[in-house]
Structures are given as structure tokens and as C-alpha cells.
Amino acid sequence: MTKRTLLPFLLLALLAGCFSLKQSPQKISYYSLEYELAMEIGTRNPKLPLPCVIRVERFQTAPFYDTAKIVFQEEAFERDAYFYHRWWAKPGDIVSYFLARDMKAAGAFQAVFSFDKGLPASYRVEGVVDEFFEQDKGSIREAVLSVSITLLAEDEPDVTQQILLQKIYSARETCTHKTPKALAEAMSRAMQQISGRVINDICLMLA
């Protein structure tokens, strides 16, 4: 074999060696919220469940956090996001799912449906996730969650009477470690806290 015919084989072998040295792409880790359900409210109040059918709509998300990437803040007016650490879904879907789940488990209402059921309801809950991020302050990391909730009467013809409740719910929980998993745990505690307050307020409004 001449040098001219050998050259292409040498080039191929060299390229193959270069490709084999490349590292495989880093794995993306996905996180969700996990927390225990509170005791059924209906078991503590003989007036419950209320004769109400509630539909929880899919929540909107503020543009700064409308992504599955985990957003964090280290400096004022700045936002950044981890590339290899993400939520399983966008914050609007996460918060509306867990609120609907908790409302069902509370046993305080005749029925609770999520937005994808398409069933008639007497009331609906709309929401906007205003904040859903990790805030870093020196050595302290906090999960920050803020949600705007609106409760509306479905069968009320007077638009000025449709809105029964409109309120912003906020919570901050400190991360026990500087890891995405610790953030997910802290955000779970924040969601549990807000969910309980929302359910309690809706019960008081409709009772």
C-alpha cells in the first residue's frame, strides 16, 4: 500500500480516536414537589362538605418563571437558570395540579375538577404564579413562591358579582442544603403552606 492510499485510513483512525475521547453529554435531572396531604378538613367540620363543584383552571405563570428550568437569583434585578436541573413541568401546571389535588383531598367540597376535565362547575379557581424561584442571599438559599388566586362564580350573570375572592399568597422556605433537591423540598413546604391557606379561605367564602 502506497503512502497516498494509506493517508485516508490514517485520517479516519485519527478522527475515530478524537470522537471516542469526547465525553457523553451531562444528564439533565428533573425535580417535582412532594409533601404529605393535611388531614381532611371535612372530618373536622360537620357543615362540610359544602354543596359546591369547583374547577381549578390551568394557572398562568409570570414571564420571568415561565420555563421548566430552575430559576435562581443572586443579585437584584438579575435572574439566571440551571441548565442541567429542571422541574418536571412549568410552575403554572405544577401549582394548579397540587392545589386541585389538595382541594380534593380536603373533603371540603362536593367535587373538585382540574382544568382538563371539561365538566360543568359552580365555581372556578384561576391563578397566576407570580414567583417560583430560588433566592440566594450569601450562605442562605430560599424557595420563593407567590400565587395570585381568583375565585369566580360560574352562574353569576352580573360580572361585577362574579369575583368572590382575589388574593395573593406568598411563602418563603429556607433550603437545608445548597442543592436542587433541597430547593425542591423547600418549595414543597411553601406549596403546602399556600395550598392550606387557599383552601381555608375558599371554605370561609363559600360557607
C-alpha angles and dihedrals in degrees: 000000000000125000090251093057093041094055097074091052091051091051092050091049091050093050091048090053092051093050092049090056092058114106120236113254116272114262118251113230120212126207136195138181121267128182139141120261117249120244112284109272090209092065091059099048123054090203091065144126094056116220091249133121111206130191119200109210124213105274124234121230131221110254093246091064103028093119139085090234115102106252122210137181126212101161134032115271091014132106130182136172138217112243099202097039118067143159118250089241140003116286094251092058093043096052096043091048095051093044091052090046092051093046090054092048093049091070090214097121135052091240140347124201132187122231095264096061097076092207124143117261138184093223136020133203119216125184149175123211101223097177132018112154150104115262117203117203108174107291093351124089122189136187108228120200127172126170132183110214128195124186115200134186109233099204098043108116093194106081091203089061098045097085109077099166135014119173143144117234120197135180138174124197127184118236113236092213137017095255135106089243091057088050090053089051092049092046088051090056090048092051092048090052095048094043091055092049093049093049092048092050093048091050091052092047096050100037 
